[in-house]
């Protein structure tokens, strides 16, 4: 049996209406969900992970955000993933 290490690179384009991410929203999100989120870019990264994992699509309700459309979040393109098997049992392929 061979063991492969595979690297994935994903690209997701997201439009975010930053005016919806008010200080009140950000403070509430930090209190209830994740205290480390300080900027909209923090949310963009998490939303990209949700899209890549099939957890969120346009118009979905997502905990912490509510209805993505109402929160001004739109996934523009389907996630694109590039894969490359780079190691087999410790040897470069």
Secondary structure, 3 states (H helix, E strand, C coil): CCCEEEEEEEECCEEECHHHCCHHHHHHHHHHCCCCCCCHHHHHHHHHHHHHCCCCCCCCEECCCEECCCCCEEECCCCEEEEEEEEECCEEC
